[in-house]
Amino acid sequence: MKIPFSRYESSREAHANVSDVLDADDINQVAQLQDEFAQYVGAQYALATSHGTSALHLAMLALDLKRGDKVVCSVNAHPNVPEVVRHFDAEPAFIDIDETTHNIDLDKLESYLEENRSKKLKAVIITHIGGSCVDLQRAYKMAEDYNIKVVEDASDALGATYQGNKIGSTGADIVCFNLSPHLKKNICNGGMLVTDNDEIYERAKLLANHAIVRDAEALEYIYDVVDIGNDYSLSELNAAYIRAQIRAQDVNIERQKEIAQLYSEALNGVDHVTIPDMSNEENPFSLYIIKIDKNRDSFAVALKEAGIGTGLHYIPLHLLSYYKSKYSLRVNEYPVALRAYQQVLSLPIYASMSDDEVQEVIKAIKTIAKTRV
C-alpha cells in the first residue's frame, strides 16, 4: 500500500465549478471566492492571489515596506517568509521557537522587541505551524505596545480557530493563506490576503493589479498607473476549484482530528517516538508532527521504503546557506529550533486517508521503532 505524504482532494462540486468556467458560464469565480472566503473566516475583506507567497509579498507591499526596515519572524518557517521581506531589501530578524508547538516563542519575541525599539521595526510575521496558534491576544498586545503590524502566515491554518474564532478574524492587521500548503501538493495554486483594515485593503487591491486605475466614465482601455504594483491575480479555474475546497474545509478538519487521535492513541508510549501535544482542542492538525529521538532521517528512509511519505516542517532558516551567510548566523544560535529540526517528522494526514491507511502508517512506525537501539 502506497501512502503519499499528501493527496489532493476533489469533489463533484469542484468538477462542476471548473466546468462552469470551461463552458464560459457568466460567473465571476474569483469575486465569488473572495466573498465566500471573507464570510468563511469572518473577515471584512478578502483579496485572492495567485499563490500564498504572492499574498505574503502583497502584504509587504500593502505595509509599504522599504529598504532597511525590519520584520520579525520565527526561525522555523518556510523560506518564503523571509524571502518576501528580502525582496524589498528589508531585513528579517529570526526568533527561536517554543519546544512544544514549534511556533515562535513569544517570550523571546517580547525580549527582542524590547531590546530593538526602532522606527525601522515594521512588523512581525507569525506562522501557525500545522494550524496550531500561539497566544494571539498576547501577540497583538505586544504589537500595539511596540507599534508594529501583525501579519499571520496561515498557510496551514485555513479553518483553524483561536478562542472560537476562525483565523482571519482574530485581530491581525493582515492574514495570508496558502491554498496549496507548503510541501503539501495540490492540483491548483492560490492564496488569499484578508484584513479588516480599509486602508490596507484599498492599497493591496490597487497594487495587486499593477496600480492601474480607470475612470468609470471613460473607455475601458483608457487607464493610468499611480504606483509600483505587480500582477498577483488568481485564475478563474483555480478560483473555481478552491471554492469547493473552502466549502469542505470544516468537514476535512474534523477528519484530520480523528486521524490525529488514532495516531496518538496508537503511538503513545512507542519507544523513540514522541507524539504531539493533544491538549489543544482547537488544533486542526493540518500537520501531525512526531519526534524521533534517534536518527530521524534513517527512520524516514525506512518509512519511504515501506511506501509511506513524510514531510519536514521546517529546516530552520539559519541553517540555509543564504541566510546563514548573509547574517553570519551560527548553527547553535537558535538551540530549540535546531534540536527540533533534528527530530521532527510530519506524517501523512488528510481527510481522504482511510482508517486502513492510518493503521498501515502506525504499523510501519511501530515496526521500524523496534529496530532502533
C-alpha positions as CSV (number, residue, x, y, z in Angstrom):
1,M,0.0,0.0,0.0
2,K,1.5,3.4,-1.1
3,I,0.5,6.2,1.2
4,P,1.8,9.6,0.0
5,F,2.5,12.5,2.3
6,S,-0.3,14.4,0.7
7,R,-3.1,13.7,-1.7
8,Y,-5.2,16.4,-3.5
9,E,-8.8,16.4,-2.6
10,S,-11.5,16.7,-5.3
11,S,-15.3,16.6,-5.3
12,R,-18.4,16.8,-7.5
13,E,-18.7,20.5,-6.7
14,A,-15.1,21.2,-7.7
15,H,-15.7,19.5,-11.1
16,A,-19.0,21.4,-11.5
17,N,-17.3,24.7,-10.8
18,V,-14.5,24.1,-13.1
19,S,-17.0,23.0,-15.8
20,D,-18.8,26.3,-15.4
21,V,-15.5,28.1,-16.3
22,L,-14.8,25.9,-19.2
23,D,-18.3,26.3,-20.5
24,A,-17.9,30.1,-20.3
25,D,-20.8,30.5,-17.8
26,D,-21.3,34.1,-16.7
27,I,-19.9,33.5,-13.2
28,N,-17.0,35.6,-11.8
29,Q,-15.4,32.7,-9.8
30,V,-12.7,35.0,-8.3
31,A,-15.2,37.5,-7.0
32,Q,-17.4,34.7,-5.7
33,L,-14.4,33.1,-3.9
34,Q,-13.4,36.4,-2.3
35,D,-16.9,36.9,-1.0
36,E,-17.3,33.4,0.3
37,F,-13.8,33.3,1.8
38,A,-14.4,36.6,3.7
39,Q,-17.7,35.1,5.1
40,Y,-16.0,31.8,6.0
41,V,-13.2,33.3,8.0
42,G,-15.2,36.2,9.3
43,A,-13.0,39.0,7.8
44,Q,-14.3,42.2,6.2
45,Y,-12.1,41.9,3.1
46,A,-10.5,39.0,1.2
47,L,-8.3,39.5,-1.8
48,A,-7.4,36.4,-3.9
49,T,-3.8,36.0,-5.2
50,S,-2.0,33.5,-7.4
51,H,-0.3,31.8,-4.5
52,G,0.3,32.0,-0.8
53,T,3.7,33.6,-1.5
54,S,2.0,36.2,-3.6
55,A,-0.3,37.0,-0.7
56,L,2.7,37.5,1.6
57,H,4.5,39.6,-0.9
58,L,1.4,41.7,-1.5
59,A,1.1,42.1,2.3
60,M,4.6,43.6,2.4
61,L,3.7,46.0,-0.4
62,A,0.5,47.0,1.5
63,L,2.6,47.8,4.6
64,D,4.8,50.0,2.4
65,L,7.9,48.0,3.4
66,K,11.1,49.8,2.5
67,R,14.9,49.3,2.3
68,G,16.4,48.8,5.8
69,D,13.1,48.1,7.5
70,K,12.9,45.1,9.8
71,V,10.3,42.3,10.0
72,V,10.5,39.7,12.8
73,C,9.6,36.1,12.1
74,S,10.1,32.6,13.5
75,V,13.3,30.8,12.5
76,N,11.1,27.8,11.9
77,A,9.2,28.9,8.8
78,H,9.0,28.2,5.1
79,P,11.7,30.2,3.1
80,N,9.0,32.3,1.5
81,V,8.5,34.2,4.8
82,P,11.9,35.9,4.9
83,E,12.1,35.9,1.1
84,V,9.3,38.3,0.7
85,V,11.0,40.6,3.2
86,R,14.3,40.5,1.4
87,H,12.7,41.4,-2.0
88,F,12.2,44.9,-0.5
89,D,15.8,45.0,0.6
90,A,14.4,44.9,4.2
91,E,15.8,42.7,6.9
92,P,14.2,39.6,8.5
93,A,15.0,39.1,12.2
94,F,14.7,35.5,13.4
95,I,13.3,34.3,16.8
96,D,13.7,30.8,18.3
97,I,10.6,28.6,18.8
98,D,8.5,27.0,21.5
99,E,9.6,23.4,22.0
100,T,6.1,22.0,22.2
101,T,4.2,23.9,19.4
102,H,7.2,24.7,17.2
103,N,5.7,28.2,16.8
104,I,7.5,31.4,17.6
105,D,8.5,31.8,21.2
106,L,6.5,34.8,22.5
107,D,8.8,35.4,25.5
108,K,11.8,35.6,23.1
109,L,9.8,37.7,20.7
110,E,9.0,40.2,23.5
111,S,12.6,40.3,24.6
112,Y,13.7,41.1,21.0
113,L,11.1,43.9,20.7
114,E,12.1,45.4,24.0
115,E,15.8,45.4,23.0
116,N,15.3,46.6,19.4
117,R,12.9,49.5,19.7
118,S,13.2,51.4,16.4
119,K,11.2,53.2,13.7
120,K,12.6,50.6,11.3
121,L,10.9,47.8,13.1
122,K,7.7,47.4,11.0
123,A,6.0,44.1,11.5
124,V,6.1,40.5,12.9
125,I,5.0,37.6,10.7
126,I,3.5,34.8,12.9
127,T,3.5,31.4,11.2
128,H,0.9,28.9,12.6
129,I,2.7,25.6,12.3
130,G,0.2,22.8,11.4
131,G,-2.6,25.3,12.1
132,S,-1.8,25.5,15.8
133,C,-1.7,29.1,17.1
134,V,0.3,31.0,19.6
135,D,-1.4,33.1,22.3
136,L,-2.6,35.7,19.7
137,Q,-4.1,38.1,22.2
138,R,-0.6,38.4,23.8
139,A,1.0,38.8,20.4
140,Y,-1.5,41.6,19.4
141,K,-0.9,43.4,22.7
142,M,2.9,43.3,22.1
143,A,2.4,44.7,18.6
144,E,0.3,47.5,20.0
145,D,2.9,48.3,22.7
146,Y,5.8,48.3,20.2
147,N,3.9,50.0,17.4
148,I,4.3,47.2,14.8
149,K,1.9,45.4,12.5
150,V,1.0,41.7,12.8
151,V,0.9,39.6,9.6
152,E,-0.2,36.0,10.1
153,D,1.1,33.2,7.8
154,A,-1.9,31.0,7.9
155,S,-0.7,28.5,5.2
156,D,-1.7,25.6,7.5
157,A,-4.5,27.4,9.3
158,L,-7.4,27.5,6.9
159,G,-10.5,26.9,9.1
160,A,-8.4,26.8,12.3
161,T,-9.8,28.7,15.3
162,Y,-8.4,30.7,18.2
163,Q,-10.7,31.1,21.2
164,G,-13.6,30.0,19.0
165,N,-12.9,32.5,16.1
166,K,-11.5,31.4,12.8
167,I,-8.0,32.6,11.9
168,G,-8.5,35.7,9.8
169,S,-11.0,37.2,12.2
170,T,-9.0,37.4,15.5
171,G,-7.4,40.8,15.2
172,A,-4.3,40.7,13.0
173,D,-3.6,43.5,10.6
174,I,-3.2,41.1,7.7
175,V,-3.6,37.3,7.4
176,C,-2.2,35.4,4.4
177,F,-3.5,32.0,3.4
178,N,-1.9,29.5,1.0
179,L,-4.5,27.3,-0.6
180,S,-1.8,24.7,-1.6
181,P,0.1,24.5,1.8
182,H,3.8,24.3,1.9
183,L,5.1,20.8,0.9
184,K,1.5,19.5,0.5
185,K,1.0,19.4,-3.2
186,N,-2.4,20.3,-4.7
187,I,-3.9,20.3,-8.2
188,C,-4.0,24.1,-8.1
189,N,-2.4,27.1,-6.5
190,G,-4.0,30.0,-4.8
191,G,-3.6,32.4,-2.0
192,M,-5.7,34.9,0.0
193,L,-4.9,38.1,1.8
194,V,-7.6,39.1,4.4
195,T,-7.9,42.2,6.5
196,D,-10.4,44.3,8.4
197,N,-8.3,47.5,7.7
198,D,-9.9,49.7,5.0
199,E,-6.6,51.4,4.1
200,I,-4.6,48.2,3.9
201,Y,-7.2,46.6,1.7
202,E,-7.5,49.5,-0.7
203,R,-3.7,49.7,-1.1
204,A,-3.4,46.0,-1.6
205,K,-6.3,45.9,-4.1
206,L,-4.6,48.8,-6.1
207,L,-1.1,47.2,-6.1
208,A,-2.4,43.7,-6.9
209,N,-3.1,44.9,-10.5
210,H,-0.1,47.0,-11.4
211,A,-1.5,50.0,-9.6
212,I,-3.7,50.6,-12.6
213,V,-6.7,52.9,-12.2
214,R,-9.5,53.7,-14.6
215,D,-12.1,56.3,-14.9
216,A,-15.5,54.6,-14.8
217,E,-16.9,57.1,-17.3
218,A,-14.0,56.7,-19.8
219,L,-13.4,54.0,-22.4
220,E,-12.4,50.7,-20.8
221,Y,-9.0,50.7,-22.4
222,I,-8.0,54.1,-21.0
223,Y,-6.0,53.7,-17.8
224,D,-3.4,55.3,-15.6
225,V,-0.7,53.9,-13.3
226,V,-0.3,55.6,-9.9
227,D,2.3,53.4,-8.1
228,I,4.5,50.4,-8.5
229,G,2.5,47.2,-8.2
230,N,2.6,43.8,-9.7
231,D,0.2,41.1,-11.0
232,Y,-1.0,38.8,-8.3
233,S,-4.2,37.6,-10.0
234,L,-5.7,34.2,-9.4
235,S,-7.1,32.4,-12.5
236,E,-10.8,31.6,-12.8
237,L,-10.1,27.9,-13.0
238,N,-8.1,27.9,-9.7
239,A,-10.8,30.0,-8.0
240,A,-13.5,27.6,-9.1
241,Y,-11.7,24.6,-7.6
242,I,-10.8,26.4,-4.4
243,R,-14.4,27.5,-3.8
244,A,-15.3,23.8,-3.4
245,Q,-12.3,23.3,-1.2
246,I,-13.4,26.0,1.2
247,R,-16.9,24.6,1.4
248,A,-15.5,21.2,2.5
249,Q,-12.8,22.5,4.9
250,D,-14.6,22.2,8.2
251,V,-15.5,18.6,7.5
252,N,-11.9,17.9,6.4
253,I,-10.6,19.4,9.7
254,E,-12.9,17.1,11.7
255,R,-11.5,14.1,9.8
256,Q,-7.9,15.3,10.4
257,K,-8.6,15.5,14.1
258,E,-9.9,11.9,14.0
259,I,-6.8,10.7,12.3
260,A,-4.6,12.6,14.8
261,Q,-6.4,10.9,17.6
262,L,-5.9,7.5,16.0
263,Y,-2.2,8.2,15.6
264,S,-1.8,9.4,19.2
265,E,-3.7,6.6,20.8
266,A,-1.6,4.0,18.9
267,L,1.8,5.7,19.1
268,N,1.8,7.0,22.7
269,G,4.5,5.1,24.5
270,V,6.2,3.7,21.5
271,D,10.0,3.7,22.0
272,H,11.9,6.5,20.3
273,V,8.7,8.2,19.2
274,T,7.2,11.3,20.9
275,I,3.6,12.3,19.9
276,P,2.4,15.9,19.7
277,D,0.6,17.7,22.5
278,M,-3.1,16.7,22.2
279,S,-4.4,19.2,24.8
280,N,-5.4,22.0,22.4
281,E,-8.8,21.1,21.1
282,E,-8.6,23.9,18.5
283,N,-5.6,22.4,16.8
284,P,-6.9,21.4,13.2
285,F,-3.9,19.0,12.7
286,S,-3.1,20.2,9.2
287,L,0.2,18.5,10.2
288,Y,0.8,15.7,12.5
289,I,4.4,16.1,13.8
290,I,6.1,13.5,15.8
291,K,9.7,13.5,17.2
292,I,12.1,10.7,16.5
293,D,14.9,10.6,19.2
294,K,17.4,8.6,17.1
295,N,18.4,9.2,13.5
296,R,15.2,10.8,12.2
297,D,16.4,10.6,8.6
298,S,17.0,6.9,8.6
299,F,13.6,6.5,10.2
300,A,12.1,8.5,7.3
301,V,14.0,6.4,4.7
302,A,12.6,3.2,6.3
303,L,9.1,4.7,6.1
304,K,9.7,5.6,2.4
305,E,10.8,2.0,1.7
306,A,7.5,0.9,3.3
307,G,5.7,3.1,0.8
308,I,4.9,5.9,3.3
309,G,5.7,9.6,2.5
310,T,6.7,12.1,5.2
311,G,7.5,15.8,5.5
312,L,9.7,18.1,7.4
313,H,8.4,21.4,8.8
314,Y,10.9,23.0,8.5
315,I,14.7,23.3,8.1
316,P,15.4,26.3,10.3
317,L,16.1,29.4,8.3
318,H,19.5,30.0,10.0
319,L,20.8,26.7,8.6
320,L,20.0,27.7,4.9
321,S,23.1,29.0,3.0
322,Y,21.7,32.4,2.0
323,Y,20.6,33.5,5.5
324,K,23.5,31.8,7.3
325,S,26.0,33.7,5.1
326,K,24.0,37.0,4.8
327,Y,23.6,37.5,8.5
328,S,26.6,35.5,9.8
329,L,24.3,33.2,11.8
330,R,25.8,30.4,14.0
331,V,24.4,26.9,14.0
332,N,23.7,27.0,17.7
333,E,22.2,30.4,17.7
334,Y,18.6,29.0,17.9
335,P,19.0,25.9,20.0
336,V,15.4,24.9,20.4
337,A,14.7,25.1,16.6
338,L,18.0,23.2,16.0
339,R,17.0,20.4,18.4
340,A,13.5,20.2,16.9
341,Y,14.9,20.1,13.4
342,Q,17.0,17.1,14.2
343,Q,14.0,15.1,15.5
344,V,10.7,16.3,13.9
345,L,8.9,14.3,11.2
346,S,5.5,15.0,9.7
347,L,3.2,12.0,9.0
348,P,0.5,11.8,6.3
349,I,-2.7,13.4,7.5
350,Y,-5.5,14.4,5.1
351,A,-9.3,13.9,5.0
352,S,-9.2,11.3,2.3
353,M,-7.0,8.9,4.3
354,S,-8.8,5.7,5.2
355,D,-8.6,4.1,8.6
356,D,-6.8,1.2,6.9
357,E,-4.1,3.6,5.6
358,V,-3.8,5.2,9.1
359,Q,-3.3,1.8,10.5
360,E,-0.6,0.9,7.9
361,V,1.3,4.1,8.9
362,I,1.0,3.1,12.6
363,K,2.1,-0.5,11.9
364,A,5.1,0.7,9.9
365,I,6.2,3.2,12.6
366,K,6.0,0.5,15.4
367,T,7.9,-2.0,13.3
368,I,10.7,0.5,12.5
369,A,10.8,1.8,16.1
370,K,11.6,-1.8,17.3
371,T,14.8,-1.8,15.2
372,R,16.2,1.3,17.0
373,V,18.6,0.8,19.9
